[in-house]
């Protein structure tokens, strides 16, 4: 039932703020990264995801 809200897989990733995580994991699986690489990528992803979430909240608040 939940997946009926999405038109396709990319739509699902986008609306759940998972697109960057999906792209990064396709390039290099997290299990194959050394700790520093994992840490740097994770921090970048967390920042990007948080920024997108805040922008969505701001735009929804203005409506």
Chimera marker file (.cmm) of the C-alpha trace (Angstrom):
<marker_set name="trace">
<marker id="1" x="0.000" y="0.000" z="0.000" r="1" g="1" b="0" radius="0.5"/>
<marker id="2" x="2.729" y="2.475" z="0.963" r="1" g="1" b="0" radius="0.5"/>
<marker id="3" x="4.440" y="2.206" z="-2.424" r="1" g="1" b="0" radius="0.5"/>
<marker id="4" x="1.321" y="3.329" z="-4.284" r="1" g="1" b="0" radius="0.5"/>
<marker id="5" x="2.272" y="6.890" z="-3.310" r="1" g="1" b="0" radius="0.5"/>
<marker id="6" x="5.235" y="6.765" z="-5.705" r="1" g="1" b="0" radius="0.5"/>
<marker id="7" x="5.234" y="6.674" z="-9.494" r="1" g="1" b="0" radius="0.5"/>
<marker id="8" x="8.562" y="4.809" z="-9.721" r="1" g="1" b="0" radius="0.5"/>
<marker id="9" x="11.705" y="3.897" z="-7.794" r="1" g="1" b="0" radius="0.5"/>
<marker id="10" x="13.391" y="7.258" z="-8.439" r="1" g="1" b="0" radius="0.5"/>
<marker id="11" x="10.304" y="9.030" z="-7.126" r="1" g="1" b="0" radius="0.5"/>
<marker id="12" x="10.467" y="6.857" z="-3.986" r="1" g="1" b="0" radius="0.5"/>
<marker id="13" x="14.147" y="7.692" z="-3.460" r="1" g="1" b="0" radius="0.5"/>
<marker id="14" x="13.576" y="11.409" z="-4.002" r="1" g="1" b="0" radius="0.5"/>
<marker id="15" x="10.587" y="11.731" z="-1.687" r="1" g="1" b="0" radius="0.5"/>
<marker id="16" x="12.353" y="9.779" z="1.066" r="1" g="1" b="0" radius="0.5"/>
<marker id="17" x="15.605" y="11.750" z="0.729" r="1" g="1" b="0" radius="0.5"/>
<marker id="18" x="17.491" y="8.593" z="-0.266" r="1" g="1" b="0" radius="0.5"/>
<marker id="19" x="18.682" y="9.478" z="-3.775" r="1" g="1" b="0" radius="0.5"/>
<marker id="20" x="22.229" y="10.471" z="-2.751" r="1" g="1" b="0" radius="0.5"/>
<marker id="21" x="22.607" y="7.401" z="-0.536" r="1" g="1" b="0" radius="0.5"/>
<marker id="22" x="21.510" y="5.159" z="-3.405" r="1" g="1" b="0" radius="0.5"/>
<marker id="23" x="23.930" y="6.782" z="-5.876" r="1" g="1" b="0" radius="0.5"/>
<marker id="24" x="26.899" y="6.595" z="-3.498" r="1" g="1" b="0" radius="0.5"/>
<marker id="25" x="26.262" y="2.962" z="-2.583" r="1" g="1" b="0" radius="0.5"/>
<marker id="26" x="26.166" y="2.012" z="-6.281" r="1" g="1" b="0" radius="0.5"/>
<marker id="27" x="29.606" y="3.579" z="-6.826" r="1" g="1" b="0" radius="0.5"/>
<marker id="28" x="31.236" y="1.979" z="-3.778" r="1" g="1" b="0" radius="0.5"/>
<marker id="29" x="29.324" y="-0.290" z="-1.401" r="1" g="1" b="0" radius="0.5"/>
<marker id="30" x="29.538" y="0.975" z="2.169" r="1" g="1" b="0" radius="0.5"/>
<marker id="31" x="30.912" y="-2.408" z="3.269" r="1" g="1" b="0" radius="0.5"/>
<marker id="32" x="33.967" y="-1.896" z="1.031" r="1" g="1" b="0" radius="0.5"/>
<marker id="33" x="34.858" y="1.590" z="2.319" r="1" g="1" b="0" radius="0.5"/>
<marker id="34" x="37.542" y="2.259" z="4.876" r="1" g="1" b="0" radius="0.5"/>
<marker id="35" x="36.387" y="4.146" z="7.953" r="1" g="1" b="0" radius="0.5"/>
<marker id="36" x="37.576" y="7.624" z="6.908" r="1" g="1" b="0" radius="0.5"/>
<marker id="37" x="35.954" y="7.359" z="3.487" r="1" g="1" b="0" radius="0.5"/>
<marker id="38" x="32.707" y="6.129" z="5.084" r="1" g="1" b="0" radius="0.5"/>
<marker id="39" x="32.818" y="8.951" z="7.653" r="1" g="1" b="0" radius="0.5"/>
<marker id="40" x="33.396" y="11.665" z="5.035" r="1" g="1" b="0" radius="0.5"/>
<marker id="41" x="30.684" y="10.390" z="2.710" r="1" g="1" b="0" radius="0.5"/>
<marker id="42" x="28.244" y="9.898" z="5.593" r="1" g="1" b="0" radius="0.5"/>
<marker id="43" x="28.759" y="13.448" z="6.852" r="1" g="1" b="0" radius="0.5"/>
<marker id="44" x="28.176" y="14.819" z="3.340" r="1" g="1" b="0" radius="0.5"/>
<marker id="45" x="25.030" y="12.722" z="2.880" r="1" g="1" b="0" radius="0.5"/>
<marker id="46" x="23.661" y="13.674" z="6.310" r="1" g="1" b="0" radius="0.5"/>
<marker id="47" x="24.193" y="17.374" z="5.562" r="1" g="1" b="0" radius="0.5"/>
<marker id="48" x="22.586" y="17.155" z="2.095" r="1" g="1" b="0" radius="0.5"/>
<marker id="49" x="19.631" y="15.144" z="3.369" r="1" g="1" b="0" radius="0.5"/>
<marker id="50" x="19.079" y="17.540" z="6.277" r="1" g="1" b="0" radius="0.5"/>
<marker id="51" x="19.251" y="20.560" z="3.971" r="1" g="1" b="0" radius="0.5"/>
<marker id="52" x="16.658" y="19.063" z="1.607" r="1" g="1" b="0" radius="0.5"/>
<marker id="53" x="14.366" y="18.197" z="4.520" r="1" g="1" b="0" radius="0.5"/>
<marker id="54" x="14.605" y="21.729" z="5.937" r="1" g="1" b="0" radius="0.5"/>
<marker id="55" x="13.905" y="23.276" z="2.531" r="1" g="1" b="0" radius="0.5"/>
<marker id="56" x="10.845" y="21.054" z="2.154" r="1" g="1" b="0" radius="0.5"/>
<marker id="57" x="9.636" y="22.022" z="5.617" r="1" g="1" b="0" radius="0.5"/>
<marker id="58" x="10.134" y="25.720" z="4.846" r="1" g="1" b="0" radius="0.5"/>
<marker id="59" x="8.266" y="25.497" z="1.552" r="1" g="1" b="0" radius="0.5"/>
<marker id="60" x="5.401" y="23.555" z="3.170" r="1" g="1" b="0" radius="0.5"/>
<marker id="61" x="5.212" y="26.077" z="6.019" r="1" g="1" b="0" radius="0.5"/>
<marker id="62" x="4.764" y="28.970" z="3.582" r="1" g="1" b="0" radius="0.5"/>
<marker id="63" x="1.775" y="27.293" z="1.882" r="1" g="1" b="0" radius="0.5"/>
<link id1="1" id2="2" r="1" g="1" b="0" radius="0.2"/>
<link id1="2" id2="3" r="1" g="1" b="0" radius="0.2"/>
<link id1="3" id2="4" r="1" g="1" b="0" radius="0.2"/>
<link id1="4" id2="5" r="1" g="1" b="0" radius="0.2"/>
<link id1="5" id2="6" r="1" g="1" b="0" radius="0.2"/>
<link id1="6" id2="7" r="1" g="1" b="0" radius="0.2"/>
<link id1="7" id2="8" r="1" g="1" b="0" radius="0.2"/>
<link id1="8" id2="9" r="1" g="1" b="0" radius="0.2"/>
<link id1="9" id2="10" r="1" g="1" b="0" radius="0.2"/>
<link id1="10" id2="11" r="1" g="1" b="0" radius="0.2"/>
<link id1="11" id2="12" r="1" g="1" b="0" radius="0.2"/>
<link id1="12" id2="13" r="1" g="1" b="0" radius="0.2"/>
<link id1="13" id2="14" r="1" g="1" b="0" radius="0.2"/>
<link id1="14" id2="15" r="1" g="1" b="0" radius="0.2"/>
<link id1="15" id2="16" r="1" g="1" b="0" radius="0.2"/>
<link id1="16" id2="17" r="1" g="1" b="0" radius="0.2"/>
<link id1="17" id2="18" r="1" g="1" b="0" radius="0.2"/>
<link id1="18" id2="19" r="1" g="1" b="0" radius="0.2"/>
<link id1="19" id2="20" r="1" g="1" b="0" radius="0.2"/>
<link id1="20" id2="21" r="1" g="1" b="0" radius="0.2"/>
<link id1="21" id2="22" r="1" g="1" b="0" radius="0.2"/>
<link id1="22" id2="23" r="1" g="1" b="0" radius="0.2"/>
<link id1="23" id2="24" r="1" g="1" b="0" radius="0.2"/>
<link id1="24" id2="25" r="1" g="1" b="0" radius="0.2"/>
<link id1="25" id2="26" r="1" g="1" b="0" radius="0.2"/>
<link id1="26" id2="27" r="1" g="1" b="0" radius="0.2"/>
<link id1="27" id2="28" r="1" g="1" b="0" radius="0.2"/>
<link id1="28" id2="29" r="1" g="1" b="0" radius="0.2"/>
<link id1="29" id2="30" r="1" g="1" b="0" radius="0.2"/>
<link id1="30" id2="31" r="1" g="1" b="0" radius="0.2"/>
<link id1="31" id2="32" r="1" g="1" b="0" radius="0.2"/>
<link id1="32" id2="33" r="1" g="1" b="0" radius="0.2"/>
<link id1="33" id2="34" r="1" g="1" b="0" radius="0.2"/>
<link id1="34" id2="35" r="1" g="1" b="0" radius="0.2"/>
<link id1="35" id2="36" r="1" g="1" b="0" radius="0.2"/>
<link id1="36" id2="37" r="1" g="1" b="0" radius="0.2"/>
<link id1="37" id2="38" r="1" g="1" b="0" radius="0.2"/>
<link id1="38" id2="39" r="1" g="1" b="0" radius="0.2"/>
<link id1="39" id2="40" r="1" g="1" b="0" radius="0.2"/>
<link id1="40" id2="41" r="1" g="1" b="0" radius="0.2"/>
<link id1="41" id2="42" r="1" g="1" b="0" radius="0.2"/>
<link id1="42" id2="43" r="1" g="1" b="0" radius="0.2"/>
<link id1="43" id2="44" r="1" g="1" b="0" radius="0.2"/>
<link id1="44" id2="45" r="1" g="1" b="0" radius="0.2"/>
<link id1="45" id2="46" r="1" g="1" b="0" radius="0.2"/>
<link id1="46" id2="47" r="1" g="1" b="0" radius="0.2"/>
<link id1="47" id2="48" r="1" g="1" b="0" radius="0.2"/>
<link id1="48" id2="49" r="1" g="1" b="0" radius="0.2"/>
<link id1="49" id2="50" r="1" g="1" b="0" radius="0.2"/>
<link id1="50" id2="51" r="1" g="1" b="0" radius="0.2"/>
<link id1="51" id2="52" r="1" g="1" b="0" radius="0.2"/>
<link id1="52" id2="53" r="1" g="1" b="0" radius="0.2"/>
<link id1="53" id2="54" r="1" g="1" b="0" radius="0.2"/>
<link id1="54" id2="55" r="1" g="1" b="0" radius="0.2"/>
<link id1="55" id2="56" r="1" g="1" b="0" radius="0.2"/>
<link id1="56" id2="57" r="1" g="1" b="0" radius="0.2"/>
<link id1="57" id2="58" r="1" g="1" b="0" radius="0.2"/>
<link id1="58" id2="59" r="1" g="1" b="0" radius="0.2"/>
<link id1="59" id2="60" r="1" g="1" b="0" radius="0.2"/>
<link id1="60" id2="61" r="1" g="1" b="0" radius="0.2"/>
<link id1="61" id2="62" r="1" g="1" b="0" radius="0.2"/>
<link id1="62" id2="63" r="1" g="1" b="0" radius="0.2"/>
</marker_set>
